[in-house]
Amino acid sequence: MKRTLITYIIFAIPFFAFCQNSFDTTQYNQVLYRVNIGGDSLNSADNTHVNWETDTYKNPSAYSNWAVTGNHVYTTDSTITEDVSVPAGTPMEIFQQSRGIETWDVTDMSWKFPVTPGVKTEVRIYLAEIFFSNPGERTFDISIDGNLVENDLDLVKDYGVNVGTVKKYEVTSDGTIDIDFVQQGSQPTVSAIEIFEEKPFSIAGISNISDLTEKVFPNPFNDKIIINSKSSNFYLSDLTGNIIRTSQEASQYQDYKVFNCANLPKGIYFLSIDSKIFKLLKD
């Protein structure tokens, strides 16, 4: 019996470590913040050991304006289905609780995270509808540093009931990253917030650099599209013809233009440059 027990302990620990997700050190320097909004502290699912911070009714987070908007925490015991945007290993408990504000509250729910000015970050907002069950019952906006990033978001219509999803945004800090959840048809909701410090973008870090002689690289793409063109007239559209990125939204890197596409779903896209159209696939 003792030999069996010892064997189990020896092999169980490495197996647990193997099951952890690896932190993407090619894209990020570190995890700056993880807040389990409305819930208790949770262990991280990667090898950073940066756990999710507590934000409960009894122990609310210092980053939010809960004292002004009201300490409204909502929970559910229902099973949450996580869509493809949710990182592997994310605890379901993240989505089984949330914060919101009541329709009569005049102050919008907001979060302020101190971040060194000039640092480029990826802000991840975790969302799930655990209260309403019909489209149109809850619609709200999200803005970051005063810029509207989600307009009339309707979680039931877009994702369904008890479905967890993650929105990602690239933000360069001005000293504080301000995230506001703005009422529209009803009170906003949010389940968790993560902020990662991004590594400086470098074309040299991309494989097959010789392919940059082409107009567009890479294809298939993942988080960025690089455009090798002097044209200022280009845009990205989806299969339905909706324009989702314009040349004004492209950032400049040396002689190249760069579209951030981290928040786009997988699928087929079309990049129009002057009179030419390039068919692209997102993995």
Secondary structure, DSSP 8 states (H G I E B T S, - for coil): -HHHHHHHHHHHHHHHHHHSB---TTTEEEEEEEEETTS--B--SBTT---BB---SSS--TTB-HHHH---EEE--S--EE-TTS-TT--GGGGSEEEE--TT--S-EEEEEE--TT-EEEEEEEE---S--STTS--EEEEETTEEEEEEE-HHHHT-TTEEEEEEEEEE-SSEEEEEEEESSS--EE-EEEEEEE----GGGSS-GGGGGSSEE-SSBSSEEEE--S-S-EEEEETT--EEEEGGG-EEETTEEEEE-TTS-SEEEEEEETTEEEEEEE-
